[in-house]
Amino acid sequence: MFPPALLRTFLVVAQTRSFTQAAQRLGVRQSTVSQHVRKLEQVASRRLFTRSTHAVALTADGEAMVGFARSILAANERATSYFAGSELRGRLRFGASEDFVLSKLPEILAEFRRSHRLVDLELTVGMSGTLHEQLHNDELDLVFGKRRPGQSVGRLVWREPLVWIGREDLSLDPGEPVPLILYPPPSITRAQALETLERQGLSWRITCTSGSFSGLRAAALAGLGVAVHARSLVPEGLRQLPAHARLPDPGEVEFVLLGGDGTDEGPAAALTAAILDNSDRLH
């Protein structure tokens, strides 16, 4: 028997590669996370992680357990719904950041719809800042987007560095203003790009503004300039600019789930759990 609580903790550690971040996401102490992992390893009679002072990595058995854990938890959810005598139903207005257009999020949403056929899912794709406003105005029920480091709003899914990206053969002239490809306000990455350059006293000019991810990607592929983007979500055909480009570090970004009132149960809670359980597929 593999207790669901232990499997959920295991998956969060596997996704974050950090006992500390796993504890923050789950809202428990780090000692509780360690205890859950230790108990699961005892039940499996296998070591699931290798741990050092700097890194946490899955063993081969740990990699296998990821697939088993997802299947067991999904089966447990289906059984619970079946014997509860009613399927999850209702309307869910879900907003997702433009960053996930080319990720595995559509696959996760398709799996969610297959598991919850009576949920009426409405998807809105946009910039995180705009989605936050729509949530505040009660136009959305759940948002999966970005926030600046240090903010406390929302439930942290993961954090990662922002990087400067451009086409493979792009070369910047150090004597010229930095050519920027940006989302319009209230974009989080736009604000961080401009603030970073201004702190370093670097001049810049905006060569393209687009409200869509595909528009920014097209401009970057055309060689119009550089953009700031999450490192693990760099789109095909573009690359992280090397150190010799001499652009300042744009910092980090945090991907979070934000819900309105009443989203701790029902369709919003179910989709939140599905995204958290599969966050490693997104980046």
Disulfide bonds with the S-S distance in Angstrom:
none
